[in-house]
């Protein structure tokens, strides 16, 4: 590491360049600001590993690119939060879920990751691909979550039937 290289000088010299690169890769100014901060934290932790002054920009560029690609990859894996689970209406829900009360019990017992796709698909009638796009996950993930919702519904139904017998 060059003797005069420190985090303040890196920030002053390369901060705008890092932010611009993050903004280009992430296509979101707020996410780019967060990424820029995260990158400078990484740089601060690894300042001892920094190359000489003339080789520092490619080193930083590699860190920025890898970090932003990780952010993009991770954002595709995370489901987008849903502000509120919409109210269910009896005639909108599939025949497999007989009543609103039963559906509500199944939804109450399910984690949020299962509730959102179930409501969007069953109650709102969205296609699985559209549900995946809305939630920011893959169609396969939606299929797994809908299958888990159905499994929970069948288990709850079986328990209710056993209680009646």
RAQUIUR-V108355 format. One line per field, one symbol per residue. phi: phi as a letter, one per 30 degrees, with the letter a starting at -180 (. if undefined). psi: psi as a letter, one per 20 degrees, with the letter a starting at -180 (. if undefined). burial: I if it has 9 or more other C-alpha atoms within 8 Angstrom, else O. A space follows every 50 residues. Layout:
phi = ???
psi = ???
burial = ???
This chain:
phi = .ddddbdddddddcedddddddddddhadddddddddddddddddcdddd ddedcdddddeddddddddddddddddddddceaddddceddddddcdbd ddeddddddcdedcdedddddddciddedddddddibdddddeddddddd ddddddddddddddd
psi = pqhjorhghgghhighgggggghggikohghhggggghghgggghkhhip arhijhghggggggggghhgggghhhhpqpqpgppqpqpgiiqrhhogrh ggggggghiqrhhhgghggggghikqqhhhggggikrrhggggghhhhgg ghghghgghghhhh.
burial = IOOOIOIOOIIOOIIOOIIIIIIOIIOOOOIIIOIIOOIIOOIOOOIOOI IOIOOIIOIOIOIIIOIIIOOIOOIIIOIOOOOOOOOIOOOIIIOOIOOI OIIIOIIOOIOOOIIIIIIIIIIOOIOIOOIIIOIIIIIOIIIOIIOIIO OIIOOIOOOOOOOOO
